[in-house]
Amino acid sequence: MWQDEIVEEIHRIRQEYAESFNYDLDAIFKDLQKKEAESGRKVVNLAAKCNLTTREQSM
């Protein structure tokens, strides 16, 4: 079976990252939020836009 080296690398990195937090999802989530805040990038919330396309409003 053919294996994609890039996908394998992503799986390895993801495994190492989860392992570094002892597979604690709360700790992983907090770390990702911290990285997001420190990145200085604008974060877009699409939840408000999703409400505009609901079926009720299109009728």
N, CA, C and O atoms as a GROMACS GRO file, in nm:
protein
  236
    1MET      N    1   0.083  -0.119   0.000
    1MET     CA    2   0.000   0.000   0.000
    1MET      C    3   0.087   0.125   0.000
    1MET      O    4   0.188   0.132   0.071
    2TRP      N    5   0.048   0.223  -0.079
    2TRP     CA    6   0.124   0.347  -0.091
    2TRP      C    7   0.100   0.435   0.030
    2TRP      O    8  -0.013   0.450   0.076
    3GLN      N    9   0.208   0.494   0.081
    3GLN     CA   10   0.197   0.584   0.196
    3GLN      C   11   0.253   0.720   0.159
    3GLN      O   12   0.359   0.731   0.097
    4ASP      N   13   0.180   0.822   0.197
    4ASP     CA   14   0.222   0.960   0.171
    4ASP      C   15   0.315   1.005   0.283
    4ASP      O   16   0.277   1.004   0.400
    5GLU      N   17   0.435   1.044   0.247
    5GLU     CA   18   0.534   1.086   0.347
    5GLU      C   19   0.488   1.209   0.425
    5GLU      O   20   0.516   1.220   0.545
    6ILE      N   21   0.418   1.299   0.360
    6ILE     CA   22   0.372   1.421   0.427
    6ILE      C   23   0.265   1.386   0.531
    6ILE      O   24   0.268   1.438   0.643
    7VAL      N   25   0.173   1.300   0.495
    7VAL     CA   26   0.069   1.259   0.589
    7VAL      C   27   0.131   1.185   0.707
    7VAL      O   28   0.091   1.207   0.821
    8GLU      N   29   0.226   1.100   0.680
    8GLU     CA   30   0.295   1.029   0.788
    8GLU      C   31   0.365   1.126   0.882
    8GLU      O   32   0.363   1.107   1.004
    9GLU      N   33   0.426   1.229   0.827
    9GLU     CA   34   0.495   1.329   0.909
    9GLU      C   35   0.395   1.406   0.995
    9GLU      O   36   0.421   1.432   1.113
   10ILE      N   37   0.281   1.441   0.937
   10ILE     CA   38   0.178   1.512   1.013
   10ILE      C   39   0.127   1.424   1.127
   10ILE      O   40   0.109   1.473   1.239
   11HIS      N   41   0.104   1.297   1.101
   11HIS     CA   42   0.060   1.205   1.206
   11HIS      C   43   0.164   1.194   1.318
   11HIS      O   44   0.129   1.192   1.436
   12ARG      N   45   0.291   1.188   1.280
   12ARG     CA   46   0.398   1.178   1.380
   12ARG      C   47   0.401   1.304   1.466
   12ARG      O   48   0.411   1.295   1.589
   13ILE      N   49   0.394   1.420   1.402
   13ILE     CA   50   0.399   1.547   1.476
   13ILE      C   51   0.279   1.560   1.568
   13ILE      O   52   0.293   1.602   1.683
   14ARG      N   53   0.161   1.524   1.518
   14ARG     CA   54   0.039   1.530   1.599
   14ARG      C   55   0.050   1.438   1.719
   14ARG      O   56   0.010   1.475   1.830
   15GLN      N   57   0.104   1.319   1.699
   15GLN     CA   58   0.122   1.223   1.808
   15GLN      C   59   0.217   1.278   1.914
   15GLN      O   60   0.190   1.270   2.033
   16GLU      N   61   0.328   1.334   1.870
   16GLU     CA   62   0.426   1.390   1.963
   16GLU      C   63   0.367   1.508   2.042
   16GLU      O   64   0.392   1.523   2.161
   17TYR      N   65   0.288   1.591   1.973
   17TYR     CA   66   0.225   1.706   2.038
   17TYR      C   67   0.127   1.659   2.146
   17TYR      O   68   0.130   1.709   2.258
   18ALA      N   69   0.042   1.564   2.112
   18ALA     CA   70  -0.055   1.512   2.209
   18ALA      C   71   0.017   1.444   2.325
   18ALA      O   72  -0.024   1.458   2.441
   19GLU      N   73   0.122   1.371   2.294
   19GLU     CA   74   0.200   1.303   2.397
   19GLU      C   75   0.262   1.403   2.494
   19GLU      O   76   0.271   1.376   2.614
   20SER      N   77   0.305   1.519   2.442
   20SER     CA   78   0.369   1.620   2.528
   20SER      C   79   0.272   1.676   2.632
   20SER      O   80   0.316   1.733   2.732
   21PHE      N   81   0.142   1.662   2.609
   21PHE     CA   82   0.041   1.706   2.704
   21PHE      C   83  -0.027   1.586   2.772
   21PHE      O   84  -0.133   1.600   2.833
   22ASN      N   85   0.035   1.470   2.761
   22ASN     CA   86  -0.017   1.347   2.821
   22ASN      C   87  -0.161   1.321   2.773
   22ASN      O   88  -0.245   1.271   2.849
   23TYR      N   89  -0.187   1.357   2.647
   23TYR     CA   90  -0.317   1.336   2.582
   23TYR      C   91  -0.432   1.406   2.654
   23TYR      O   92  -0.548   1.364   2.643
   24ASP      N   93  -0.401   1.513   2.728
   24ASP     CA   94  -0.502   1.591   2.801
   24ASP      C   95  -0.562   1.695   2.706
   24ASP      O   96  -0.496   1.794   2.674
   25LEU      N   97  -0.686   1.672   2.661
   25LEU     CA   98  -0.747   1.760   2.562
   25LEU      C   99  -0.765   1.903   2.614
   25LEU      O  100  -0.752   1.998   2.537
   26ASP      N  101  -0.795   1.918   2.742
   26ASP     CA  102  -0.808   2.053   2.798
   26ASP      C  103  -0.676   2.128   2.789
   26ASP      O  104  -0.673   2.246   2.752
   27ALA      N  105  -0.566   2.062   2.822
   27ALA     CA  106  -0.434   2.125   2.816
   27ALA      C  107  -0.396   2.157   2.671
   27ALA      O  108  -0.339   2.263   2.644
   28ILE      N  109  -0.428   2.068   2.580
   28ILE     CA  110  -0.398   2.092   2.438
   28ILE      C  111  -0.477   2.212   2.390
   28ILE      O  112  -0.423   2.298   2.321
   29PHE      N  113  -0.606   2.218   2.424
   29PHE     CA  114  -0.692   2.329   2.384
   29PHE      C  115  -0.640   2.462   2.438
   29PHE      O  116  -0.635   2.561   2.365
   30LYS      N  117  -0.602   2.464   2.565
   30LYS     CA  118  -0.547   2.586   2.626
   30LYS      C  119  -0.419   2.629   2.556
   30LYS      O  120  -0.398   2.748   2.533
   31ASP      N  121  -0.334   2.534   2.521
   31ASP     CA  122  -0.210   2.566   2.450
   31ASP      C  123  -0.238   2.625   2.312
   31ASP      O  124  -0.173   2.720   2.270
   32LEU      N  125  -0.335   2.567   2.242
   32LEU     CA  126  -0.370   2.619   2.110
   32LEU      C  127  -0.431   2.759   2.120
   32LEU      O  128  -0.404   2.844   2.035
   33GLN      N  129  -0.512   2.783   2.222
   33GLN     CA  130  -0.567   2.917   2.242
   33GLN      C  131  -0.456   3.018   2.272
   33GLN      O  132  -0.458   3.130   2.222
   34LYS      N  133  -0.359   2.976   2.352
   34LYS     CA  134  -0.246   3.063   2.385
   34LYS      C  135  -0.166   3.096   2.258
   34LYS      O  136  -0.130   3.212   2.236
   35LYS      N  137  -0.139   2.995   2.177
   35LYS     CA  138  -0.065   3.017   2.053
   35LYS      C  139  -0.142   3.109   1.959
   35LYS      O  140  -0.083   3.194   1.892
   36GLU      N  141  -0.274   3.092   1.954
   36GLU     CA  142  -0.358   3.176   1.870
   36GLU      C  143  -0.350   3.321   1.915
   36GLU      O  144  -0.335   3.411   1.832
   37ALA      N  145  -0.358   3.345   2.045
   37ALA     CA  146  -0.351   3.481   2.100
   37ALA      C  147  -0.215   3.544   2.075
   37ALA      O  148  -0.206   3.663   2.044
   38GLU      N  149  -0.110   3.465   2.088
   38GLU     CA  150   0.026   3.516   2.070
   38GLU      C  151   0.062   3.539   1.924
   38GLU      O  152   0.158   3.609   1.894
   39SER      N  153  -0.013   3.480   1.833
   39SER     CA  154   0.022   3.489   1.691
   39SER      C  155   0.003   3.630   1.636
   39SER      O  156   0.069   3.670   1.540
   40GLY      N  157  -0.090   3.705   1.697
   40GLY     CA  158  -0.116   3.840   1.648
   40GLY      C  159  -0.202   3.842   1.523
   40GLY      O  160  -0.227   3.949   1.466
   41ARG      N  161  -0.249   3.728   1.480
   41ARG     CA  162  -0.334   3.720   1.361
   41ARG      C  163  -0.479   3.748   1.399
   41ARG      O  164  -0.522   3.719   1.511
   42LYS      N  165  -0.553   3.803   1.305
   42LYS     CA  166  -0.693   3.830   1.327
   42LYS      C  167  -0.769   3.698   1.317
   42LYS      O  168  -0.753   3.622   1.222
   43VAL      N  169  -0.853   3.672   1.418
   43VAL     CA  170  -0.932   3.551   1.420
   43VAL      C  171  -1.075   3.587   1.381
   43VAL      O  172  -1.135   3.677   1.440
   44VAL      N  173  -1.128   3.518   1.283
   44VAL     CA  174  -1.261   3.546   1.234
   44VAL      C  175  -1.359   3.445   1.292
   44VAL      O  176  -1.334   3.325   1.290
   45ASN      N  177  -1.470   3.494   1.344
   45ASN     CA  178  -1.575   3.408   1.398
   45ASN      C  179  -1.685   3.398   1.293
   45ASN      O  180  -1.755   3.495   1.267
   46LEU      N  181  -1.699   3.281   1.235
   46LEU     CA  182  -1.799   3.261   1.131
   46LEU      C  183  -1.935   3.220   1.186
   46LEU      O  184  -2.029   3.202   1.108
   47ALA      N  185  -1.948   3.205   1.315
   47ALA     CA  186  -2.075   3.163   1.374
   47ALA      C  187  -2.185   3.264   1.343
   47ALA      O  188  -2.298   3.224   1.313
   48ALA      N  189  -2.156   3.392   1.349
   48ALA     CA  190  -2.257   3.494   1.321
   48ALA      C  191  -2.300   3.488   1.174
   48ALA      O  192  -2.418   3.505   1.145
   49LYS      N  193  -2.208   3.464   1.084
   49LYS     CA  194  -2.241   3.456   0.943
   49LYS      C  195  -2.325   3.332   0.912
   49LYS      O  196  -2.410   3.336   0.823
   50CYS      N  197  -2.303   3.225   0.984
   50CYS     CA  198  -2.379   3.102   0.961
   50CYS      C  199  -2.528   3.124   0.987
   50CYS      O  200  -2.612   3.063   0.921
   51ASN      N  201  -2.561   3.210   1.081
   51ASN     CA  202  -2.700   3.238   1.112
   51ASN      C  203  -2.772   3.305   0.995
   51ASN      O  204  -2.894   3.293   0.983
   52LEU      N  205  -2.701   3.374   0.909
   52LEU     CA  206  -2.761   3.442   0.796
   52LEU      C  207  -2.806   3.345   0.688
   52LEU      O  208  -2.890   3.380   0.604
   53THR      N  209  -2.755   3.227   0.688
   53THR     CA  210  -2.787   3.133   0.582
   53THR      C  211  -2.879   3.020   0.630
   53THR      O  212  -2.889   2.916   0.564
   54THR      N  213  -2.944   3.040   0.741
   54THR     CA  214  -3.034   2.935   0.788
   54THR      C  215  -3.156   2.926   0.698
   54THR      O  216  -3.192   3.022   0.630
   55ARG      N  217  -3.216   2.814   0.699
   55ARG     CA  218  -3.331   2.787   0.613
   55ARG      C  219  -3.448   2.880   0.645
   55ARG      O  220  -3.521   2.922   0.556
   56GLU      N  221  -3.466   2.910   0.772
   56GLU     CA  222  -3.578   2.995   0.813
   56GLU      C  223  -3.570   3.133   0.751
   56GLU      O  224  -3.673   3.189   0.714
   57GLN      N  225  -3.452   3.188   0.738
   57GLN     CA  226  -3.436   3.322   0.684
   57GLN      C  227  -3.448   3.323   0.532
   57GLN      O  228  -3.479   3.426   0.473
   58SER      N  229  -3.423   3.211   0.468
   58SER     CA  230  -3.427   3.208   0.323
   58SER      C  231  -3.568   3.188   0.271
   58SER      O  232  -3.591   3.197   0.150
   59MET      N  233  -3.664   3.160   0.359
   59MET     CA  234  -3.803   3.137   0.316
   59MET      C  235  -3.881   3.264   0.312
   59MET      O  236  -4.000   3.262   0.277
   0.00000   0.00000   0.00000
